[in-house]
Amino acid sequence: MTGLVERIEAVTPPGRDRAVDALRALAILGVVGGHWLVTALVADSGTVRGASPLAHLPELIPVSWVFQTLAVFFLVGGQVAAGSWASARKRGVPYGQWVGGRLARLFRPVAAVLVVWALAAAAMLVAGVGEPTVRALAKLVWSPLWFLLVFAALTALTPLVARLHPLWPLVVVLHVDLVRFGLGGPRELGWINVVAGWLVPYCLGALVARGGLRGRPGRWALLLGGAVAATALVRWAGYPASMVGVPGGRISNLDPPSLAAAAFGLAQCGAALLLLGPLRRVLRAPAAWAGVAVVNVSAMTVFLWHQTAMIIVTASALLLAGGPLPGLHTVPDDAGWVTARLLWLPVFALALLGCWAAFRGYEQGGRRGGGGSLVVRESAPERKGEARRA
């Protein structure tokens, strides 16, 4: 382990902004933890179906405030992509080559999970597993991929949106919600927010890459203003308090993104930007940076396979135990389920570690071993003046 830490430290460029990598890692781990906590697979009458503890235990809704971290991921994505495109232009790299390279790194690991699950679904159907069960499991794995499609689209649009002020897409989200909720407009109009809603933090990241929001007052304004706006929208405008979708809910803040989700995302981005300074100080320690680097270089692998890891544990335990186990196959409707689920999380993590070992090569372009393969993702260049101010 000491040798690994030393190799990672040795291959890390001196000007790399380690705090940006840490934010990306925290965002991905937040999504993983959130899915594992608010997603249940209930074994009932020979079938397996999805359920959410948020539908039965509304007191768990604050969990969604902590683990719904997609806005931070889009913030970092916008900052890194804008900086990368600006650098590519200076070096004369054509747009096609630039975007092709970025999208290849994004979708290479996606192909692996799609092929594996297509084969797994076919095998389950041939083996006599019921179609509702197969559909529930496949949906659990494939449905989160929507976020990658949106991220890919925004990445491709970076030359057009890199200088777009985040207030413009926020205004679009406001008017879409006003029409669909306040004026009874068609629900389909909400899909405009799938792009506009995530453009808000993405453009905010591009603004940071251009040198904006360097001072703490602006970051505090984002945090407090976003938090107040989100609270007001939930308290007086009828938006749900949960920042993820809840089965049976009248409105979802995430599917598609609502004005409340956009405001909450701004608060998260403000908090993330305020953390940059402390994170830079912590990550001067080689051991701390090594942990961030390992997660960062495997971020897509972790995201793509975390639901598969939960399914492996759930299915294996059901077969070995011969019946439902608390926190794993039972209805998530009481505190006992929550306690049991927390105890299962380390087992999910071990299964995910196995998936990571098997499939990380697809994300790292076939490179295995050696410290050099562990630091391959781009990061926004650290501005020394900004680092000192933070």
C-alpha positions as CSV (number, residue, x, y, z in Angstrom):
1,M,0.0,0.0,0.0
2,T,2.9,2.4,0.8
3,G,4.4,1.7,-2.6
4,L,1.0,2.4,-4.3
5,V,0.7,5.7,-2.5
6,E,4.2,6.7,-3.5
7,R,3.6,5.8,-7.2
8,I,0.4,7.8,-7.3
9,E,2.1,10.8,-5.7
10,A,5.0,10.5,-8.1
11,V,2.8,10.5,-11.3
12,T,0.5,13.3,-10.2
13,P,1.2,16.6,-12.1
14,P,2.3,19.4,-9.7
15,G,-0.4,21.7,-10.9
16,R,-3.3,19.3,-10.6
17,D,-6.2,20.6,-8.6
18,R,-6.8,17.6,-6.3
19,A,-9.8,19.1,-4.7
20,V,-11.7,19.0,-8.0
21,D,-11.0,15.3,-8.2
22,A,-12.2,14.9,-4.6
23,L,-15.5,16.6,-5.5
24,R,-16.0,14.3,-8.4
25,A,-15.3,11.3,-6.2
26,L,-17.6,12.5,-3.4
27,A,-20.4,13.1,-6.0
28,I,-20.2,9.6,-7.4
29,L,-20.0,8.0,-3.9
30,G,-23.0,10.1,-2.8
31,V,-25.1,8.7,-5.7
32,V,-24.0,5.1,-4.9
33,G,-24.7,5.5,-1.2
34,G,-28.1,7.1,-1.9
35,H,-29.2,4.3,-4.2
36,W,-28.2,1.6,-1.8
37,L,-30.1,3.3,1.0
38,V,-33.3,4.3,-0.8
39,T,-33.7,1.3,-3.2
40,A,-35.1,-2.0,-2.0
41,L,-35.8,-5.3,-3.8
42,V,-38.7,-7.0,-2.2
43,A,-39.1,-10.8,-2.6
44,D,-42.8,-11.5,-2.7
45,S,-44.7,-14.5,-4.1
46,G,-41.9,-15.8,-6.3
47,T,-41.1,-12.4,-7.8
48,V,-38.8,-9.5,-7.0
49,R,-40.0,-5.9,-7.2
50,G,-38.5,-2.6,-6.5
51,A,-39.6,-0.4,-3.5
52,S,-38.5,2.7,-1.8
53,P,-38.2,3.3,1.9
54,L,-39.0,7.0,1.3
55,A,-42.6,6.0,0.3
56,H,-43.1,4.2,3.7
57,L,-40.8,6.3,6.0
58,P,-41.0,10.0,5.1
59,E,-38.8,10.8,8.0
60,L,-35.9,9.4,5.9
61,I,-36.4,12.2,3.3
62,P,-33.3,14.2,4.7
63,V,-31.2,11.3,3.3
64,S,-32.0,12.5,-0.2
65,W,-30.6,15.9,0.7
66,V,-27.2,14.4,1.5
67,F,-26.9,11.7,-1.2
68,Q,-28.4,13.4,-4.2
69,T,-25.1,14.9,-5.4
70,L,-25.6,15.0,-9.2
71,A,-25.4,18.8,-9.3
72,V,-21.8,18.6,-7.9
73,F,-20.9,16.1,-10.6
74,F,-22.2,18.4,-13.3
75,L,-20.4,21.3,-11.7
76,V,-17.1,19.5,-11.9
77,G,-17.9,18.2,-15.4
78,G,-18.6,21.7,-16.7
79,Q,-15.4,23.1,-15.1
80,V,-13.2,20.4,-16.4
81,A,-14.7,20.3,-19.9
82,A,-14.6,24.0,-20.3
83,G,-10.9,24.1,-19.3
84,S,-10.1,21.1,-21.5
85,W,-11.8,22.7,-24.5
86,A,-10.0,26.0,-24.0
87,S,-6.7,24.1,-23.8
88,A,-7.6,22.1,-26.9
89,R,-8.3,25.3,-28.9
90,K,-5.0,26.8,-28.0
91,R,-3.2,23.6,-29.1
92,G,-5.2,23.5,-32.4
93,V,-7.0,20.3,-31.6
94,P,-10.1,20.0,-33.8
95,Y,-13.5,19.8,-32.2
96,G,-14.2,16.3,-33.5
97,Q,-11.0,14.9,-32.0
98,W,-11.6,16.6,-28.7
99,V,-15.2,15.5,-28.2
100,G,-14.5,12.0,-29.6
101,G,-11.9,11.4,-27.0
102,R,-14.0,12.6,-24.2
103,L,-17.1,10.6,-25.2
104,A,-15.0,7.5,-25.8
105,R,-13.8,7.6,-22.2
106,L,-17.3,8.1,-21.0
107,F,-19.1,5.3,-23.0
108,R,-16.4,2.6,-23.2
109,P,-17.4,1.2,-19.8
110,V,-21.1,1.6,-20.6
111,A,-20.8,-0.9,-23.4
112,A,-19.5,-3.5,-21.0
113,V,-22.4,-3.2,-18.5
114,L,-25.0,-3.2,-21.4
115,V,-23.6,-6.4,-22.9
116,V,-23.3,-8.2,-19.6
117,W,-26.9,-7.3,-18.6
118,A,-28.3,-8.1,-22.0
119,L,-26.9,-11.6,-21.6
120,A,-27.9,-11.8,-18.0
121,A,-31.5,-10.9,-18.8
122,A,-31.7,-13.4,-21.6
123,A,-30.2,-16.1,-19.4
124,M,-32.7,-15.4,-16.6
125,L,-35.7,-15.6,-19.0
126,V,-34.4,-18.9,-20.5
127,A,-34.0,-20.2,-16.9
128,G,-37.6,-19.5,-16.1
129,V,-37.2,-16.3,-14.1
130,G,-40.4,-14.3,-14.4
131,E,-40.5,-11.4,-16.7
132,P,-41.6,-8.9,-14.0
133,T,-38.5,-9.8,-11.9
134,V,-36.2,-9.5,-14.9
135,R,-37.7,-6.2,-15.8
136,A,-37.3,-4.9,-12.2
137,L,-33.7,-5.9,-12.0
138,A,-32.7,-4.6,-15.5
139,K,-34.5,-1.3,-14.9
140,L,-32.5,-0.9,-11.7
141,V,-29.3,-1.2,-13.6
142,W,-30.2,0.7,-16.8
143,S,-32.4,3.5,-15.6
144,P,-29.5,5.5,-14.0
145,L,-27.8,5.6,-17.5
146,W,-30.1,8.6,-18.4
147,F,-27.7,10.8,-16.5
148,L,-24.8,9.7,-18.7
149,L,-26.7,10.6,-21.9
150,V,-27.4,14.1,-20.5
151,F,-23.8,14.5,-19.5
152,A,-22.6,13.4,-22.9
153,A,-24.9,15.9,-24.6
154,L,-23.7,18.7,-22.5
155,T,-20.1,17.7,-23.1
156,A,-20.6,17.8,-26.8
157,L,-22.3,21.2,-26.5
158,T,-19.4,22.6,-24.4
159,P,-18.1,25.0,-27.1
160,L,-21.6,26.5,-27.3
161,V,-22.5,26.6,-23.6
162,A,-19.1,27.3,-22.0
163,R,-19.8,31.0,-21.9
164,L,-23.5,30.7,-21.1
165,H,-24.3,32.3,-17.7
166,P,-26.1,29.8,-15.4
167,L,-28.9,32.2,-14.8
168,W,-30.2,31.6,-18.4
169,P,-30.9,27.9,-18.0
170,L,-32.3,28.6,-14.5
171,V,-34.8,31.0,-16.1
172,V,-35.8,28.3,-18.5
173,V,-36.4,25.9,-15.6
174,L,-38.5,28.5,-13.8
175,H,-40.7,29.2,-16.9
176,V,-41.2,25.5,-17.7
177,D,-42.3,24.8,-14.1
178,L,-44.6,27.8,-14.1
179,V,-46.3,26.6,-17.3
180,R,-46.6,22.9,-16.3
181,F,-47.6,23.4,-12.7
182,G,-49.0,26.9,-12.4
183,L,-50.9,27.0,-15.8
184,G,-51.7,23.4,-16.2
185,G,-49.5,22.9,-19.2
186,P,-48.6,19.5,-20.6
187,R,-46.4,17.2,-18.5
188,E,-44.2,16.5,-21.5
189,L,-43.0,20.1,-21.3
190,G,-41.0,19.1,-18.3
191,W,-38.5,17.2,-20.4
192,I,-37.0,20.5,-21.4
193,N,-35.7,20.7,-17.9
194,V,-33.7,17.5,-18.4
195,V,-31.2,19.6,-20.3
196,A,-31.9,23.0,-18.8
197,G,-31.9,21.8,-15.2
198,W,-28.4,20.2,-15.5
199,L,-27.1,23.0,-17.6
200,V,-27.4,25.2,-14.5
201,P,-24.5,23.5,-12.5
202,Y,-22.7,22.6,-15.8
203,C,-22.6,26.3,-16.8
204,L,-21.7,27.2,-13.2
205,G,-18.7,25.0,-13.5
206,A,-17.7,26.6,-16.8
207,L,-18.0,30.0,-15.1
208,V,-15.6,28.8,-12.4
209,A,-13.2,27.6,-15.1
210,R,-13.2,31.1,-16.6
211,G,-12.2,32.5,-13.2
212,G,-15.6,33.4,-11.8
213,L,-16.8,33.0,-8.3
214,R,-13.3,33.1,-6.8
215,G,-14.3,34.8,-3.7
216,R,-16.0,33.3,-0.7
217,P,-18.9,35.8,-0.6
218,G,-20.2,34.6,-4.0
219,R,-19.9,31.0,-2.9
220,W,-21.7,31.7,0.3
221,A,-24.4,33.5,-1.6
222,L,-24.9,30.4,-3.8
223,L,-25.2,28.2,-0.7
224,L,-27.5,30.3,1.3
225,G,-29.6,31.6,-1.6
226,G,-30.1,28.2,-3.1
227,A,-31.0,26.7,0.3
228,V,-33.5,29.5,1.1
229,A,-35.0,29.2,-2.4
230,A,-35.3,25.4,-2.2
231,T,-36.9,25.6,1.3
232,A,-39.4,28.3,0.1
233,L,-40.4,26.2,-2.9
234,V,-41.0,23.1,-0.8
235,R,-42.8,25.1,2.0
236,W,-45.0,27.3,0.0
237,A,-45.0,26.2,-3.7
238,G,-46.0,22.6,-3.3
239,Y,-42.7,20.9,-4.3
240,P,-41.9,17.7,-2.6
241,A,-39.2,17.7,0.1
242,S,-37.4,14.7,-1.3
243,M,-34.8,15.5,-3.8
244,V,-35.2,12.1,-5.5
245,G,-38.3,10.6,-7.0
246,V,-40.6,8.7,-4.6
247,P,-42.9,6.1,-6.1
248,G,-46.5,7.3,-6.1
249,G,-45.5,10.9,-5.6
250,R,-47.5,13.6,-7.4
251,I,-44.3,15.5,-8.4
252,S,-40.8,14.3,-8.8
253,N,-37.9,16.8,-8.2
254,L,-35.6,14.7,-10.3
255,D,-37.5,13.1,-13.1
256,P,-37.4,15.6,-14.7
257,P,-35.4,18.2,-12.7
258,S,-37.7,20.8,-11.1
259,L,-37.0,24.4,-10.0
260,A,-36.6,23.1,-6.4
261,A,-34.0,20.6,-7.5
262,A,-32.2,23.4,-9.4
263,A,-32.2,25.7,-6.4
264,F,-31.0,22.8,-4.2
265,G,-28.3,22.1,-6.7
266,L,-27.1,25.7,-6.5
267,A,-26.8,25.3,-2.7
268,Q,-24.8,22.1,-3.1
269,C,-22.5,23.8,-5.7
270,G,-21.9,26.7,-3.3
271,A,-21.0,24.3,-0.5
272,A,-18.7,22.3,-2.9
273,L,-16.9,25.5,-3.9
274,L,-16.4,26.5,-0.3
275,L,-14.9,23.1,0.4
276,L,-12.2,23.5,-2.3
277,G,-9.7,25.2,0.1
278,P,-10.0,22.7,3.0
279,L,-9.9,19.8,0.5
280,R,-6.7,21.1,-1.1
281,R,-5.0,21.3,2.4
282,V,-6.2,17.8,3.3
283,L,-5.1,16.3,0.0
284,R,-1.5,17.4,0.3
285,A,-1.2,14.2,2.3
286,P,-0.2,11.5,-0.2
287,A,-2.4,8.8,1.5
288,A,-5.5,11.0,1.3
289,W,-4.8,11.9,-2.3
290,A,-4.2,8.2,-3.2
291,G,-7.7,7.3,-2.1
292,V,-9.2,10.1,-4.1
293,A,-7.2,9.2,-7.2
294,V,-8.3,5.5,-7.1
295,V,-12.0,6.5,-6.8
296,N,-11.6,9.2,-9.4
297,V,-10.1,7.0,-12.1
298,S,-12.8,4.4,-11.5
299,A,-15.7,6.8,-11.1
300,M,-17.7,5.4,-14.1
301,T,-17.0,1.8,-13.2
302,V,-18.2,2.4,-9.6
303,F,-21.3,4.2,-10.9
304,L,-22.2,1.7,-13.6
305,W,-21.8,-1.5,-11.4
306,H,-23.0,-0.4,-8.0
307,Q,-26.6,-1.5,-8.6
308,T,-25.3,-4.8,-10.0
309,A,-23.3,-5.3,-6.8
310,M,-26.5,-4.8,-4.7
311,I,-28.4,-7.3,-7.0
312,I,-25.7,-9.9,-6.7
313,V,-25.8,-9.7,-2.9
314,T,-29.6,-9.7,-2.9
315,A,-30.0,-12.7,-5.2
316,S,-27.2,-14.7,-3.6
317,A,-28.6,-14.2,-0.1
318,L,-32.1,-15.1,-1.2
319,L,-30.8,-18.4,-2.8
320,L,-28.6,-19.3,0.2
321,A,-31.0,-18.4,2.9
322,G,-34.0,-19.9,1.2
323,G,-36.2,-17.0,2.1
324,P,-36.4,-13.2,2.6
325,L,-33.8,-11.6,4.9
326,P,-34.5,-8.3,6.8
327,G,-33.1,-5.2,5.1
328,L,-32.5,-7.1,1.9
329,H,-35.7,-8.7,0.7
330,T,-38.4,-7.3,3.0
331,V,-40.7,-4.3,2.6
332,P,-38.8,-1.1,3.7
333,D,-41.5,0.2,6.1
334,D,-39.9,0.3,9.6
335,A,-36.8,1.2,11.5
336,G,-35.7,-2.4,11.6
337,W,-35.3,-2.4,7.9
338,V,-33.1,0.7,8.0
339,T,-30.9,-0.8,10.7
340,A,-30.6,-4.1,8.8
341,R,-29.9,-2.2,5.5
342,L,-27.0,-0.3,7.1
343,L,-25.5,-3.6,8.1
344,W,-25.7,-4.9,4.5
345,L,-23.8,-1.9,3.1
346,P,-20.3,-3.3,3.7
347,V,-21.4,-6.4,1.9
348,F,-22.6,-4.3,-1.1
349,A,-19.2,-2.6,-1.0
350,L,-17.3,-5.9,-1.2
351,A,-19.4,-7.0,-4.1
352,L,-18.8,-3.7,-5.8
353,L,-15.1,-4.2,-5.2
354,G,-15.3,-7.5,-7.1
355,C,-17.1,-5.8,-10.0
356,W,-14.5,-3.1,-10.0
357,A,-11.7,-5.6,-10.2
358,A,-13.4,-7.4,-13.2
359,F,-14.4,-4.3,-15.2
360,R,-12.2,-1.4,-14.4
361,G,-10.0,-2.1,-17.4
362,Y,-12.8,-0.8,-19.7
363,E,-12.7,2.6,-18.1
364,Q,-8.9,2.8,-18.0
365,G,-8.5,1.9,-21.7
366,G,-7.1,-1.6,-21.0
367,R,-4.3,-0.3,-18.8
368,R,-3.8,-2.4,-15.7
369,G,-1.3,-2.1,-12.9
370,G,1.2,0.6,-12.2
371,G,0.7,3.9,-10.5
372,G,0.6,5.7,-13.9
373,S,-2.7,4.2,-14.8
374,L,-4.3,5.6,-11.7
375,V,-4.2,9.3,-12.6
376,V,-5.7,9.6,-16.1
377,R,-8.7,11.9,-15.7
378,E,-8.4,15.5,-16.5
379,S,-8.8,18.0,-13.7
380,A,-9.1,21.8,-13.8
381,P,-5.7,23.4,-13.4
382,E,-5.2,24.8,-10.0
383,R,-5.0,28.6,-9.9
384,K,-2.5,29.4,-7.2
385,G,-4.0,32.7,-6.4
386,E,-7.4,31.1,-6.0
387,A,-6.0,28.3,-3.9
388,R,-4.5,30.9,-1.5
389,R,-7.7,32.8,-1.2
390,A,-9.7,29.6,-0.6
